[in-house]
Amino acid sequence: MHYIEKEEVISLLDMPGCVPLMRDVLMDYCAGRVIQPLRSVMPIDPRRLLGMMPSANLATGIAGVKVLSVFLDNFQKGLPSHQGTVILFDAENGRLKALLDADAITGIRTAAVSAAATDALARPDAHTLCILGSGLQAHRHLEAIRLVRDLREVRVWDVFPDSVQRYKTEMEAKFGIPVVDCSQNVRAAVEGADIVCTVTSAKEPILFGAHVSPGTHINAVGACGAAVRELDTEAVRKGRLFCDSRESCMNEAGDLLIPLKKGELKEDHLLGEIGLVLSGQLPGRTSAEDITIFESQGLAAEDLAAASYVYSKYGQP
Ligand SMILES: NC(=O)c1ccc[n+]([C@@H]2O[C@H](COP(=O)([O-])OP(=O)(O)OC[C@H]3O[C@@H](n4cnc5c(N)ncnc54)[C@H](O)[C@@H]3O)[C@@H](O)[C@H]2O)c1
């Protein structure tokens, strides 16, 4: 049995390899090739929880569990908000194969999933990326989205201006794409952007429909819980809405569940799972003017596929 630490996971889970891997997992999930109960979440309080996410993929023979803590206020303490392990089993004989750092896997696979969704839903000529948030996912999302679209400008907003400045310096040096500091003005960040990623631990809306321009694609990633949301009702209403898992979305996605509860939207506003769009069974974007939304809750099958990919490369010369 191996323990694969954070730095090793980061070096082995390359983003260009992870994006197509996630595309395949999302299609496997929709095709019924994945066994996966709704994750079990135990809140310690609203900002601290423990989660357990089992999954088995019948197509790839990959099985295991992600076990993690999500402590949302760790960001202000300079600590990772997600910590834990992915436990990988041999699906043939049940042997425990490896434990892998969950923070690194979560960080990379989530952005790779968004990139796969963006590739399916964003306009081909999308060049301007807006990122709301400047934490781990904000870093990973720029790294991933630039693989599927020719990005010429990145705009970033956060409630912490110092964090935006650090993000700008680091990302411009790493990728050579101009990053505009929009920490004073979320509207300036969002208006006219071709792709918007919401990657914050906000509880109340930070993305407003009034600011979203026709033709935009939105990856709604940060709000994982029925009582929290990043998108206001108008933002959700304006978009063609897709999700990773209908079951997860109808139980955990406050972006949709809060407007449903208030009677502001109907359940059929959710058009379906992105895996169906990726496999050509469901229309995604129908015109250059459409606003599209990918609601991401995160699936254990994604973690296990990424863990297996890392394991297959581990120890190789
Ligand atoms: N959908 C998925 O699969 C998935 C996977 C991983 C993380 N997440 C979620 O994405 C979010 C970001 O994750 P991360 O790893 O980048 O976390 P992080 O702790 O590194 O960053 C959190 C970000 O949220 C911002 N923030 C905190 N409070 C805020 C508020 N009240 N309003 C606006 N912004 C606020 C912080 O400034 C920071 O930019 C978390 O909510 C996390 O649970 C989702």
The ligand as an SDF file (V2000), in Angstrom:
LIG
                    3D

 44 48  0  0  0  0  0  0  0  0999 V2000
  -17.8370   21.8300   -7.1000 N   0  0  0  0  0  0  0  0  0  0  0  0
  -16.7850   21.1840   -6.6650 C   0  0  0  0  0  0  0  0  0  0  0  0
  -16.4830   20.0670   -7.0990 O   0  0  0  0  0  0  0  0  0  0  0  0
  -15.8820   21.8390   -5.6620 C   0  0  0  0  0  0  0  0  0  0  0  0
  -14.6190   21.2840   -5.4120 C   0  0  0  0  0  0  0  0  0  0  0  0
  -13.7660   21.9320   -4.5440 C   0  0  0  0  0  0  0  0  0  0  0  0
  -14.1690   23.0900   -3.9050 C   0  0  0  0  0  0  0  0  0  0  0  0
  -15.4180   23.5720   -4.1020 N   0  0  0  0  0  0  0  0  0  0  0  0
  -15.8730   24.7680   -3.4200 C   0  0  0  0  0  0  0  0  0  0  0  0
  -15.2840   25.8870   -4.0760 O   0  0  0  0  0  0  0  0  0  0  0  0
  -15.0620   26.9380   -3.1390 C   0  0  0  0  0  0  0  0  0  0  0  0
  -13.6310   27.4150   -3.2820 C   0  0  0  0  0  0  0  0  0  0  0  0
  -12.7510   26.3550   -2.9880 O   0  0  0  0  0  0  0  0  0  0  0  0
  -11.1790   26.6320   -2.8020 P   0  0  0  0  0  0  0  0  0  0  0  0
  -10.5340   25.3330   -2.6370 O   0  0  0  0  0  0  0  0  0  0  0  0
  -10.7020   27.5750   -3.8600 O   0  0  0  0  0  0  0  0  0  0  0  0
  -11.1970   27.3880   -1.4080 O   0  0  0  0  0  0  0  0  0  0  0  0
  -10.1640   28.4560   -0.8430 P   0  0  0  0  0  0  0  0  0  0  0  0
  -10.3490   28.4300    0.6330 O   0  0  0  0  0  0  0  0  0  0  0  0
   -8.8140   28.2560   -1.3960 O   0  0  0  0  0  0  0  0  0  0  0  0
  -10.7170   29.8480   -1.4130 O   0  0  0  0  0  0  0  0  0  0  0  0
  -11.9530   30.3820   -0.9760 C   0  0  0  0  0  0  0  0  0  0  0  0
  -12.2490   31.6570   -1.7310 C   0  0  0  0  0  0  0  0  0  0  0  0
  -13.5320   32.1590   -1.3170 O   0  0  0  0  0  0  0  0  0  0  0  0
  -13.4040   33.5500   -0.9720 C   0  0  0  0  0  0  0  0  0  0  0  0
  -14.4000   33.9100    0.0230 N   0  0  0  0  0  0  0  0  0  0  0  0
  -14.4520   33.5480    1.2900 C   0  0  0  0  0  0  0  0  0  0  0  0
  -15.5420   34.0750    1.8780 N   0  0  0  0  0  0  0  0  0  0  0  0
  -16.1840   34.8060    0.9320 C   0  0  0  0  0  0  0  0  0  0  0  0
  -17.3650   35.5730    0.9020 C   0  0  0  0  0  0  0  0  0  0  0  0
  -18.1320   35.7170    1.9700 N   0  0  0  0  0  0  0  0  0  0  0  0
  -17.7170   36.1650   -0.2600 N   0  0  0  0  0  0  0  0  0  0  0  0
  -16.9600   36.0150   -1.3530 C   0  0  0  0  0  0  0  0  0  0  0  0
  -15.8230   35.2910   -1.3870 N   0  0  0  0  0  0  0  0  0  0  0  0
  -15.4510   34.6880   -0.2520 C   0  0  0  0  0  0  0  0  0  0  0  0
  -11.9760   33.6530   -0.4550 C   0  0  0  0  0  0  0  0  0  0  0  0
  -11.5380   34.9810   -0.4770 O   0  0  0  0  0  0  0  0  0  0  0  0
  -11.2460   32.7580   -1.4550 C   0  0  0  0  0  0  0  0  0  0  0  0
  -10.9960   33.4470   -2.6610 O   0  0  0  0  0  0  0  0  0  0  0  0
  -15.4060   26.3640   -1.7550 C   0  0  0  0  0  0  0  0  0  0  0  0
  -16.6910   26.7840   -1.3840 O   0  0  0  0  0  0  0  0  0  0  0  0
  -15.3690   24.8700   -1.9910 C   0  0  0  0  0  0  0  0  0  0  0  0
  -16.1840   24.1410   -1.0970 O   0  0  0  0  0  0  0  0  0  0  0  0
  -16.2620   22.9830   -4.9880 C   0  0  0  0  0  0  0  0  0  0  0  0
  1  2  1  0
  2  3  2  0
  2  4  1  0
  4  5  1  0
  4 44  2  0
  5  6  2  0
  6  7  1  0
  7  8  2  0
  8  9  1  0
  8 44  1  0
  9 10  1  0
  9 42  1  0
 10 11  1  0
 11 12  1  0
 11 40  1  0
 12 13  1  0
 13 14  1  0
 14 15  2  0
 14 16  1  0
 14 17  1  0
 17 18  1  0
 18 19  2  0
 18 20  1  0
 18 21  1  0
 21 22  1  0
 22 23  1  0
 23 24  1  0
 23 38  1  0
 24 25  1  0
 25 26  1  0
 25 36  1  0
 26 27  1  0
 26 35  1  0
 27 28  2  0
 28 29  1  0
 29 30  1  0
 29 35  2  0
 30 31  1  0
 30 32  2  0
 32 33  1  0
 33 34  2  0
 34 35  1  0
 36 37  1  0
 36 38  1  0
 38 39  1  0
 40 41  1  0
 40 42  1  0
 42 43  1  0
M  CHG  2   8   1  16  -1
M  END
$$$$
